[in-house]
Amino acid sequence: MKYVLSFLVMFASTWASASSFMPENTLHLYPPETESSMTEEEFSKIIDDIMAVYVPEAKKFGYNLIVDKLWENNTVNAYASEYGTTWKVAMFGGLARRPEVTADGFALVVCHELGHHMGGYPAYPGEWASSEGNSDYWATQACARRVWGNSASKQLNEEAVDSVDHFAKAKYDQAWSLQGDRSLCYRIANASHGLAKLLGGGTTPEFNTPDTTVVRSTYFKHPNGQCRLDTYFAGGLCLTKHRNNFIPGRWNPNGQDGVLAQNESLGNSCGNRPKCWFKAL
Protein backbone atom coordinates (compact mmCIF):
# COMPACT_ATOMS: atom_id res chain seq x y z
CA MET A 1 0.00 0.00 0.00
CA LYS A 2 1.11 3.49 -0.75
CA TYR A 3 0.10 6.90 0.43
CA VAL A 4 0.74 10.43 -0.69
CA LEU A 5 2.00 12.79 2.01
CA SER A 6 0.95 16.33 1.37
CA PHE A 7 2.61 19.10 3.29
CA LEU A 8 6.11 19.04 4.25
CA VAL A 9 7.22 15.91 6.15
CA MET A 10 6.69 12.20 6.14
CA PHE A 11 4.35 10.78 8.71
CA ALA A 12 5.79 7.74 10.50
CA SER A 13 3.77 4.77 9.34
CA THR A 14 3.89 1.08 8.68
CA TRP A 15 2.79 1.63 5.08
CA ALA A 16 5.27 0.71 2.43
CA SER A 17 6.22 3.99 0.76
CA ALA A 18 5.46 7.69 0.63
CA SER A 19 5.74 10.69 -1.63
CA SER A 20 6.12 13.93 0.28
CA PHE A 21 4.14 16.98 -0.71
CA MET A 22 7.26 19.10 -0.35
CA PRO A 23 10.83 18.14 0.49
CA GLU A 24 11.12 16.81 4.02
CA ASN A 25 11.68 19.48 6.65
CA THR A 26 11.69 20.09 10.38
CA LEU A 27 9.15 22.88 10.66
CA HIS A 28 7.43 21.01 13.47
CA LEU A 29 10.63 21.36 15.53
CA TYR A 30 10.73 25.14 15.09
CA PRO A 31 7.27 26.51 15.83
CA PRO A 32 6.58 30.06 14.64
CA GLU A 33 6.56 32.94 17.10
CA THR A 34 2.84 33.31 16.53
CA GLU A 35 0.23 30.76 15.59
CA SER A 36 -3.07 31.08 13.81
CA SER A 37 -6.18 31.61 15.87
CA MET A 38 -7.71 28.35 14.68
CA THR A 39 -9.26 26.26 17.44
CA GLU A 40 -9.69 22.52 17.56
CA GLU A 41 -13.42 23.01 17.06
CA GLU A 42 -12.86 25.05 13.91
CA PHE A 43 -10.27 22.55 12.68
CA SER A 44 -12.81 19.77 13.10
CA LYS A 45 -15.69 21.70 11.55
CA ILE A 46 -13.73 22.60 8.41
CA ILE A 47 -12.92 18.94 7.87
CA ASP A 48 -16.46 17.77 8.65
CA ASP A 49 -18.07 20.29 6.30
CA ILE A 50 -15.96 19.09 3.38
CA MET A 51 -16.32 15.43 4.24
CA ALA A 52 -20.09 15.84 4.38
CA VAL A 53 -19.94 16.67 0.67
CA TYR A 54 -17.45 14.06 -0.45
CA VAL A 55 -18.14 10.98 1.70
CA PRO A 56 -21.34 10.33 -0.32
CA GLU A 57 -19.38 10.93 -3.54
CA ALA A 58 -16.78 8.37 -2.53
CA LYS A 59 -19.52 5.81 -1.89
CA LYS A 60 -20.78 6.33 -5.44
CA PHE A 61 -17.33 5.30 -6.66
CA GLY A 62 -17.38 2.26 -4.36
CA TYR A 63 -15.02 3.67 -1.71
CA ASN A 64 -15.32 4.38 1.98
CA LEU A 65 -13.81 7.82 2.70
CA ILE A 66 -12.48 8.27 6.23
CA VAL A 67 -10.47 10.99 7.97
CA ASP A 68 -8.01 11.15 10.85
CA LYS A 69 -8.13 14.42 12.78
CA LEU A 70 -4.74 14.71 14.44
CA TRP A 71 -5.09 18.06 16.20
CA GLU A 72 -2.56 17.35 18.94
CA ASN A 73 0.13 16.31 16.45
CA ASN A 74 2.48 19.20 15.64
CA THR A 75 3.55 17.82 12.28
CA VAL A 76 3.10 20.38 9.52
CA ASN A 77 1.50 17.88 7.22
CA ALA A 78 -1.52 16.23 5.66
CA TYR A 79 -1.79 13.06 3.61
CA ALA A 80 -4.03 10.86 1.54
CA SER A 81 -3.90 7.09 1.26
CA GLU A 82 -5.74 4.31 -0.48
CA TYR A 83 -5.93 0.67 0.56
CA GLY A 84 -8.53 -1.75 -0.74
CA THR A 85 -11.82 0.11 -1.02
CA THR A 86 -10.88 2.70 1.59
CA TRP A 87 -9.84 6.27 0.85
CA LYS A 88 -8.19 7.98 3.78
CA VAL A 89 -7.26 11.56 4.56
CA ALA A 90 -5.29 12.63 7.62
CA MET A 91 -5.00 16.24 8.80
CA PHE A 92 -2.55 17.55 11.39
CA GLY A 93 -2.91 20.32 13.92
CA GLY A 94 0.65 21.45 13.28
CA LEU A 95 -0.37 22.56 9.79
CA ALA A 96 -3.58 24.20 10.97
CA ARG A 97 -1.69 26.23 13.59
CA ARG A 98 0.77 27.75 11.13
CA PRO A 99 0.24 31.54 10.92
CA GLU A 100 0.31 31.43 7.11
CA VAL A 101 -2.59 28.97 7.00
CA THR A 102 -5.98 30.61 7.31
CA ALA A 103 -9.16 28.65 7.93
CA ASP A 104 -9.91 28.77 4.22
CA GLY A 105 -6.33 27.85 3.38
CA PHE A 106 -6.66 24.82 5.60
CA ALA A 107 -9.85 23.91 3.76
CA LEU A 108 -7.91 24.02 0.48
CA VAL A 109 -5.43 21.55 1.95
CA VAL A 110 -8.30 19.17 2.75
CA CYS A 111 -9.47 19.65 -0.83
CA HIS A 112 -5.95 18.95 -2.11
CA GLU A 113 -5.86 15.64 -0.26
CA LEU A 114 -9.23 14.67 -1.68
CA GLY A 115 -7.85 15.67 -5.06
CA HIS A 116 -5.34 12.82 -4.83
CA HIS A 117 -8.34 10.48 -4.73
CA MET A 118 -10.73 12.27 -7.08
CA GLY A 119 -8.61 14.46 -9.35
CA GLY A 120 -7.64 11.72 -11.78
CA TYR A 121 -5.54 12.68 -14.81
CA PRO A 122 -2.69 13.47 -14.66
CA ALA A 123 -1.74 10.96 -11.99
CA TYR A 124 1.51 9.54 -10.73
CA PRO A 125 2.57 7.03 -13.42
CA GLY A 126 1.14 3.64 -12.61
CA GLU A 127 -0.34 4.82 -9.32
CA TRP A 128 -3.79 5.58 -7.92
CA ALA A 129 -2.97 9.11 -6.77
CA SER A 130 -3.56 12.21 -8.83
CA SER A 131 -0.39 14.26 -9.18
CA GLU A 132 0.45 17.10 -6.81
CA GLY A 133 -0.19 19.79 -9.38
CA ASN A 134 -3.49 18.30 -10.44
CA SER A 135 -4.58 17.91 -6.81
CA ASP A 136 -3.97 21.64 -6.37
CA TYR A 137 -5.91 22.37 -9.55
CA TRP A 138 -8.82 20.14 -8.48
CA ALA A 139 -8.84 21.83 -5.07
CA THR A 140 -9.88 25.16 -6.58
CA GLN A 141 -11.56 24.17 -9.83
CA ALA A 142 -13.79 21.52 -8.27
CA CYS A 143 -13.68 21.21 -4.49
CA ALA A 144 -13.60 24.78 -3.15
CA ARG A 145 -16.10 25.89 -5.76
CA ARG A 146 -18.46 23.15 -4.69
CA VAL A 147 -17.98 23.50 -0.93
CA TRP A 148 -18.25 27.30 -0.93
CA GLY A 149 -20.70 27.66 -3.79
CA ASN A 150 -23.82 27.49 -1.64
CA SER A 151 -26.06 30.07 -0.02
CA ALA A 152 -24.56 29.43 3.43
CA SER A 153 -21.18 30.62 2.14
CA LYS A 154 -22.48 33.72 0.37
CA GLN A 155 -21.56 36.23 3.09
CA LEU A 156 -18.00 34.97 3.54
CA ASN A 157 -17.55 34.91 -0.23
CA GLU A 158 -18.72 38.51 -0.50
CA GLU A 159 -16.46 39.65 2.34
CA ALA A 160 -13.42 38.35 0.44
CA VAL A 161 -13.50 41.41 -1.84
CA ASP A 162 -12.06 43.50 0.99
CA SER A 163 -8.75 41.64 0.97
CA VAL A 164 -8.40 40.03 -2.45
CA ASP A 165 -5.27 40.78 -4.47
CA HIS A 166 -6.03 43.45 -7.08
CA PHE A 167 -4.38 41.57 -9.94
CA ALA A 168 -6.27 38.37 -9.11
CA LYS A 169 -9.54 40.28 -8.78
CA ALA A 170 -9.16 41.85 -12.20
CA LYS A 171 -8.52 38.47 -13.81
CA TYR A 172 -11.48 36.86 -12.06
CA ASP A 173 -13.76 39.78 -12.98
CA GLN A 174 -12.72 39.37 -16.60
CA ALA A 175 -13.35 35.61 -16.58
CA TRP A 176 -16.63 35.45 -14.64
CA SER A 177 -19.75 37.47 -15.45
CA LEU A 178 -21.83 36.79 -12.32
CA GLN A 179 -20.82 38.52 -9.12
CA GLY A 180 -21.51 35.39 -7.08
CA ASP A 181 -18.92 33.49 -9.09
CA ARG A 182 -16.48 36.35 -8.77
CA SER A 183 -16.89 36.54 -5.00
CA LEU A 184 -16.27 32.83 -4.68
CA CYS A 185 -13.06 33.23 -6.67
CA TYR A 186 -11.93 36.11 -4.45
CA ARG A 187 -12.25 33.80 -1.47
CA ILE A 188 -10.29 31.09 -3.27
CA ALA A 189 -7.58 33.62 -4.11
CA ASN A 190 -7.24 34.73 -0.49
CA ALA A 191 -6.97 31.14 0.71
CA SER A 192 -4.43 30.32 -1.99
CA HIS A 193 -2.24 33.31 -1.23
CA GLY A 194 -1.99 32.33 2.43
CA LEU A 195 -0.86 28.84 1.52
CA ALA A 196 1.64 30.24 -0.96
CA LYS A 197 3.41 32.04 1.88
CA LEU A 198 4.01 28.67 3.52
CA LEU A 199 4.89 26.91 0.29
CA GLY A 200 7.24 29.66 -0.84
CA GLY A 201 10.04 28.56 1.49
CA GLY A 202 10.91 32.06 2.65
CA THR A 203 9.55 33.95 -0.34
CA THR A 204 5.99 35.04 -0.99
CA PRO A 205 4.68 34.03 -4.42
CA GLU A 206 2.36 36.58 -6.03
CA PHE A 207 -0.44 36.35 -8.57
CA ASN A 208 1.27 38.79 -10.93
CA THR A 209 4.65 37.01 -10.94
CA PRO A 210 3.88 33.63 -12.55
CA ASP A 211 6.51 30.95 -12.88
CA THR A 212 7.85 31.11 -16.44
CA THR A 213 9.23 27.58 -16.43
CA VAL A 214 8.01 25.35 -19.28
CA VAL A 215 8.44 21.66 -18.54
CA ARG A 216 9.20 19.18 -21.31
CA SER A 217 6.99 16.55 -19.70
CA THR A 218 4.48 16.65 -16.86
CA TYR A 219 6.10 16.97 -13.46
CA PHE A 220 4.12 14.72 -11.15
CA LYS A 221 5.72 15.60 -7.85
CA HIS A 222 5.91 18.91 -6.03
CA PRO A 223 6.13 22.17 -7.96
CA ASN A 224 7.66 25.21 -6.31
CA GLY A 225 5.52 27.64 -4.33
CA GLN A 226 4.99 30.11 -7.18
CA CYS A 227 3.98 27.35 -9.56
CA ARG A 228 1.52 26.05 -7.01
CA LEU A 229 -0.05 29.47 -6.53
CA ASP A 230 -0.31 29.71 -10.32
CA THR A 231 -2.13 26.37 -10.27
CA TYR A 232 -4.61 27.41 -7.59
CA PHE A 233 -5.21 30.59 -9.58
CA ALA A 234 -5.73 28.69 -12.83
CA GLY A 235 -8.26 26.37 -11.21
CA GLY A 236 -10.32 29.36 -10.12
CA LEU A 237 -10.19 30.82 -13.63
CA CYS A 238 -11.52 27.63 -15.25
CA LEU A 239 -15.11 28.16 -16.38
CA THR A 240 -15.75 24.46 -17.06
CA LYS A 241 -18.09 22.92 -14.52
CA HIS A 242 -16.50 19.87 -12.97
CA ARG A 243 -18.51 16.65 -13.28
CA ASN A 244 -18.51 15.31 -9.74
CA ASN A 245 -19.56 11.80 -10.75
CA PHE A 246 -16.49 11.31 -12.92
CA ILE A 247 -12.77 10.85 -12.25
CA PRO A 248 -10.88 11.31 -15.52
CA GLY A 249 -8.81 8.25 -16.33
CA ARG A 250 -9.29 6.62 -12.92
CA TRP A 251 -10.42 3.30 -14.30
CA ASN A 252 -9.05 3.60 -17.81
CA PRO A 253 -7.49 0.22 -18.73
CA ASN A 254 -4.46 2.08 -20.09
CA GLY A 255 -3.94 3.97 -16.84
CA GLN A 256 -4.79 7.47 -15.67
CA ASP A 257 -1.59 9.11 -16.86
CA GLY A 258 -1.84 8.41 -20.62
CA VAL A 259 -3.39 9.88 -23.74
CA LEU A 260 -6.77 8.19 -23.27
CA ALA A 261 -6.96 9.48 -19.70
CA GLN A 262 -6.05 12.93 -20.97
CA ASN A 263 -8.88 12.73 -23.49
CA GLU A 264 -11.28 11.83 -20.70
CA SER A 265 -10.24 14.95 -18.81
CA LEU A 266 -10.88 17.40 -21.64
CA GLY A 267 -14.53 17.94 -20.82
CA ASN A 268 -13.98 18.07 -17.08
CA SER A 269 -11.44 20.85 -16.76
CA CYS A 270 -9.78 23.61 -18.78
CA GLY A 271 -6.62 23.60 -20.81
CA ASN A 272 -5.05 26.17 -18.51
CA ARG A 273 -2.98 24.03 -16.18
CA PRO A 274 0.29 25.93 -15.69
CA LYS A 275 3.17 24.89 -17.94
CA CYS A 276 5.54 25.04 -14.99
CA TRP A 277 4.38 21.49 -14.16
CA PHE A 278 1.98 20.31 -16.88
CA LYS A 279 2.70 19.21 -20.45
CA ALA A 280 -0.08 17.86 -22.63
CA LEU A 281 0.62 14.55 -24.32
N, C-alpha and C positions, 0 to 999 in steps of 0.2 A: 504494500500500500504506500501511496505517496501523498504528500500534502504540499500545498503552496503557502509558504510563510509570506505575509504581506506586512510589512513595516518593521524593517530595521534589524531584527536579530532572530536567530533560530530559537524556537521553543523546544526545550528538552523533551524528548518523546521517544517512545519505543518504535515509532513508525520508521520505515526503512530509509527514506531519503527526504530531502527538503530543498526548496528553491526560495531563497530569501528575497523579500520584496525590494530591499536595498542591500548594499554590502553590510555584512555584520558590523555591529558597533557596540559601544558600551554606554549608550545614553542612559540606561537605567541605573548605572553606577554614579552618574553625575547629574542629579536632579537640578532643574532650573531654579533660579532664585525665586521665581514666582510660578504658581501653577494656575491653571484655569479654574474658574469658579464652578465647574461641573460637579454635581453631587452624584452619589451612587444611584439615587432615585432617578435622576435625569439620564444617567448612563444606561440604566435598565430600560427606561421608557423609550429612549431612542431606538434601542435594539428591538424592543417588543413591537413598536409601531411598524417597523420595516418588516419584521418577521410575520406580522399579521397579514401582510400583503403577499409575501412570497412563500410561506409554508404551504398554502393551498396550491400555488403554482407548481411547487416541487412535487406535490402529490399527483398532479396531472401528468407529470413526466415519469411517475413511478418511483419517486424518491421521497425519503423521509428527511426533512430539513430540520436540524437541531442546532442549538447554539450554546456555547459555554461563555458565561459572563464571569470574567476573572478580574473583578474590581480590585481586589487586594494585591494582585500581582503587579509589580512596578515595571515589568517589561514593556518597552515601547514597541508594540507589536500587534498584529492581528493575523489570523491565518484561515485558510479554507482547506478542507480535506474531503476526500471521497473514499469510501470503502463499502463494497457491496452496493446495496440500494440506499445507503445513507449519505447525505450531504451534511457536512459539518462546518460551522463557522465558530471561531473563538475570538473574543475581543478582550483586550487587556486594559486595566485601569491606568497603567503607566502611560499608555498612548492618550487616553482621554484626559489625563491631567496635564499634558503638555500645554504651555501657554499659547502655542501657535495653533492648537487644534480647538476650534470653536465647536459648539454643539452640532451645528450643521456640517462642519468639516468632519466630525466624527461619524455623522450619518453617511457621508460620502465614503468613508472607509468601510463601513458595513456594506454599502452598495458595491464597492470594489470587490470585497470578498465574495459576495453573491455573484458578481460578474465572472469570477473564475468558474463557477458552476453553470451559469446561464448565458454567458456572453458568446460562447461558441467561437466561430472563425474570427480572427486567426488564433489558433491554440498552440500550445507547446507541441512540437512535432512528436506524434505518436502518443500523446498524453491526453487525459481527460480535461485538463485545466486550460481555460482561455488564457491567452498571454497577458502579461502585465499591462501593456499598453491598451489592449482591447478591454480589459477589465476596468481601466480608468474611463475609457470611452463609454462603455455600457453604463457605468455609474451615473454619468450625467445625461446621456442620450435616452436611456431607458428608465433606470431606477429612480433617480431623484425627481425626474419629471413625473413619474407615476406616483411616488410617495407624497410629493408636495403639490401635485396638481389637483387638489380637491378643495372644496369650499372651506374646510377647517383650516387650511394653510393660507388662505387668501390674505389675511392681515399681515402675517410674517413675510409673505412674498412682497406685498406692497411696501412694507417698511424697508426692504432691502435697497430701495432707490436712494436712501439717504447716505449709504456708504459704498455703493458700487463704484468700481473703477470707471472713470469717464470713457476711456478707450473701449472697454468691454461693453459699456452701456450703448455707445454709439453703434457698435457692430450688431448687438442684439436688436436694437431698435430698427436697424436696416433690414435684418433678417425676418423679424416677426412683426406681423401687422396688428395683432390683438394685444392690448395692454396687459391682459392676464398672463399671456405667454411671456411677454417681456419681463414682467415682474418676477415670474418664476425663474427666468434666466439670470436676473440680477442676484437672486438668492444663491443660485448655483455658483455664480462668479465669486461672490463673497466667500462661500465655503471653500471653493477651490484655491483662492488666493491665500487663505490661512494655511491650508495644507502645503502649499508651495513653499511657504517660509520654512517649514520643517524639512521638506524634501530637498530644499536648495543647498543644504550642507554648508551654511554660513553666508549664502547669498540669497537674495529675495527675487525670484523670477517675477517678471511682469508680463501683462497681457500684450503690451506693445513692443516687446523685445523677443519675438519668437526664435526658437532654435532654428538655425539655417542649415543644419546637417541634413544630408540626403543619403539615406542608407541604400546599399545595393541590394539588400534582401531584408525581409522583415526581421526585426530584432525582437525576440520573444521575451527577453528578460526585462531588466529594469532600466528604463530610460532615465536620463538626468532630470533634475527638478524642473528646469524650464520646459523641456519636452513634455513632461507630464502635465504641467499647467496648460500647455498648448493643446494637449489631448482633452483635458476637462473642458476647455473652452470650445474646442471643435464639437464635442458631443452636444453642448448646449446650443450650438449654431445649426445642428442638423434638424431639418424640418420634417424628415421622414418619421412617421409614427411607428414605433417599435411594436412588432407583433409579439405579444407576451406568451403566446402559446407555441412558440417556435424558437429553437436554438439552432442557428445556422451551422450546418455541418456536424452537429453533435453525434448523429447516428449514421452519417454517410459512410458507406462501406469502404470508401477510399480515404477515410480519415477526415478530421476537421481542420486540417492545415493545408489542404490542396486546392486545386483549381475548382473542382466540383463544389467544395465547401464554400469557396469564395463566391461562386455563382449563386449559391443559396443565400448568401448574405446581402446580395445586391438590393433586394427589395426590403431589407430590414434595417438598413442604416444608410448613411451618406458616403460619398466617395471623398470625404474630407479628413480622413485620419491623417495626422501629421506625418510628413515624410522623414522626420527625425527618428522614427521607429518602424514605419509601415511602408512596404513596397508591394504593390499589386503584382500578382503572378501573370 
